[in-house]
Amino acid sequence: MQIFVNDGCKIFAWGTCLKIRQSEGSELCPLSTMKDLYEIVKWADKVIAF
């Protein structure tokens, strides 16, 4: 993940997924919101989700 981020890419953690796992976002993978998702989809020509 660090190499991915070092190459200028971003990783976002979905709040619901983090809450289910009793976890929090981090500097490497910050907590995201529905607004973040909207902005990513609006901006990107491709989106990968898993």
Secondary structure, DSSP 8 states (H G I E B T S, - for coil): -HHHHHTT----EEHHHHHHTT----SSS-EE-HHHHHHHHHH-S-----
